[in-house]
Amino acid sequence: MENYALGSARRSIVVAIASSLLLCASSRAQTLIYARSYAQTAGRLRARFPYGALGATPDQKVAMLRGNEKTEIYSVSMIDGKHSLLFSDEGMNLEITPTGATLGVGKAYARAVLREWHTTPNPGVDAQPTALYEISLDGSNRSRRLFETQPGETPALVNRQTQKAVFQGSINGSRDVVFIYDASTWKLLHSWDLAKLSQPHCPGCFPMSYGWLADGDRLFFNLDTADEDDDASDPPYVPGTYTATADGADLGGLPKHAGQLRLSGYSRQPDTFPYLIGQLSNGDYLFRDYGLKDRPSPKVPRESGLFLVLTDSDFHLKKQILLQRPSIRAFYLSPSGKYLAYVENRQVPNYRNESHLWGKDLESGEEKELFVAPPPNLPESPEPNVAFTVLGWVDNK
């Protein structure tokens, strides 16, 4: 089943121009794609619809049901930091919810719901079940419904070859299942219970993060205990990075030393392991690890440092990079491995969090702040809350 949601002609022209800018930018450098979502507060709803449903048009009644007033998808160049609008669902019956889906070529994948006003048999809003949609970033504002999603399903991660996509979901709210799809036809290729991988190695562990390895046929899972009080040294708990084929064959874990920080002046906590961020196209691996700074005396508190650790394909150390921002919640590696995007949480007054999107050149070490989402507004504020979600990279060919 396909549904195409079209915006206004004026917005299509703007997006078409933005798309041409994206093509120019991507011909020179890798480009990051992200989404900005503007969530409606109670005060914002009253400001937009002061009389509620009374006297509202059918389109306005549909708009009242949206969680986000609008979601816009942008590209940002790593050369000059310029942002270009690629897609917006403003004024559309389709409301997209970007959850970190990885891009194909000129496409974004997002959960979305289509709402439409109907007059028979009784007037009201009809909403289709939430589904995965393919969003075109070519200026057409088209969207294609792929299949209905399940509650708790993770975002689609498309491999570097844009041939396969992986989801993690649950069956009956209990079993963690890995689903592998053909990314061109969106037919299910494989589904397997994650316990096939976790049970032999770490029965009490959960997948904290996962992704595709460079060959596009193997997956990695960072399996760790959810509770810091769990004793990870006991035999059934062996946290670490484990790999599997797309059809679920267990390929074992990475060596224990892989990605471990080895830097003078810092020591590691022995009960932790480095998380694999991803594998570069040349076979190198990028990890994140923590180190405790050596202190000159017992009275001086120890500082924790967050590091990027780059190794070759045999896990020999190549580079260690200290990140000056300790509160980082997500990493996004470009396909070539030249750039890394990450999200920093920064606490501001009144115990609120401000989110910062950064891009880092792993070769030169240069960093750029790409976007800042301000802290949440009070519920009565007439201004919407702004959040962002990284979708992926457009890489040079």
ABEGO torsion letter per residue (X at the ends): XBBBBBBBAAAAAAAAAAAAAAAAAAAABBBBBBBBBBBBBAAAAAAABAAEABGBBAAAAAAAABABABBBBBBBBAAAGBBBBABBABGBABBBBBAGBBBBBGBBBBBBBBBBBBAOABBEBBBBBBBBBBBBAAGAGBBBBABBBBBGBBBBBBBAAGABBBBBBBBGGABBBBBBBBAAAGBBABBBBAAAAAAAABAABBBABBBBBAAGABBBBBBBBABAABBAABAABBBEBBBBBAAGBBAEBBBAABGBBBBBGBBBBAABBBBBAEBBAAGBBBBBBBBBBBBABAABBBBBBBBBBBBBAAGBBABBBBBABABBABBBBBAAGABBBBBBBBBBBGGBBBBBBBBBBAAAGBBBBABBBBBBBBAABABBBBBBBBAEBBBBX
